[in-house]
Amino acid sequence: MKNEFGLGASILEDGNSLKFKTGSWKNRYPSHSKELCKSCMLCIPYCPEDCIKQKDGIFDKIDLEYCKGCGVCAKVCPFKAIEMKSKDND
């Protein structure tokens, strides 16, 4: 019997998530305040999607094309420099 459904959720190669922009899934997104940020970089290792980028040891940006809006970055920020906002109430 031939498999009609294909491979499903199989991951056949590493780094394949870079091919799929998943940011449109979220209903909340992180908003970063440069004024409050101290570039402690605590948010970077906690981001499960590696969306927080730094440049020369300073917070650079959040890649919203891959961010799924989990809010972990906002939760761990000791300076409240990241706030979660609703996509509906921009």
N, C-alpha and C positions, 0 to 999 in steps of 0.2 A: 504494500500500500504506500503510495506516494504521500509525503508530508506536504499538506496544502498550506500550512501556516508559516513556513520559513523558520528563521532562527529566533524570532521573538526578541527578547531582551538580552541576547548574548552580546558580550563585549569581546570582540575579536582582535582589537588592537589597542594599545595604550595611547592615551592622549586624544582619543576620538571625540571627547566632549568639546574640543576646540572647534569642531565642525558644526556644532549645533548651538545656535544662540538661544538660550533658554530664559532670558530676562523677561519675556512677554508673559510668562506664567504668573508672575507675582501680582498681588493686589496692594502690597505696600512696598515702599522703596526707601533706602537709607539716604538721608540728606546730611551732608557734612558741613560743619561750620569751621572755617579757617581761623576765625577769631578765638574759638574755644579750644581748638586742637593744639596739643603740645607735642605732637609727633612722637608719642611714646611707643607707637607701633604695636600696642597690645592687641589691637583689632586684627592685625594681619594673620597671626597663627590660628586665630579662632574662626576665621571665615572658611566655611566648608567648601566653597567654590573658588577660592583664591582670587576673589574679585577686587580686593583692596591693593592698590599699587602704591609703591613708594619710589622715590627718586632721590638718590644721594642721602638716604636716611631720613627723608622728610615725606610725610603723607602727600601723595600726588593726586590720586583720584580713586573713585569706585567705578568699576566696570559694570554698568547697569545692563549691558547686553547679556551678561551671564549671571548676574545676581538674581537669586530666587526670592529675596525679601524675607529671609528667615528672622532677621533682627538680632542675631547673635552679636554683631559688631556694635550695635547700639547698647546692648545689655552690658557688654564688658568694658565699654569706654568709661574710664574713671572721671573724665572731664565733661561728659555729656555733649561731646562734640559731634556725635552722630545721633540723629533723630529719625525715627521711622515715620514716614508720611504715607497717607492713603493715596492711591492713584486716582480715586474718585474726587478727592478734595484738594486738587493742586492749587 
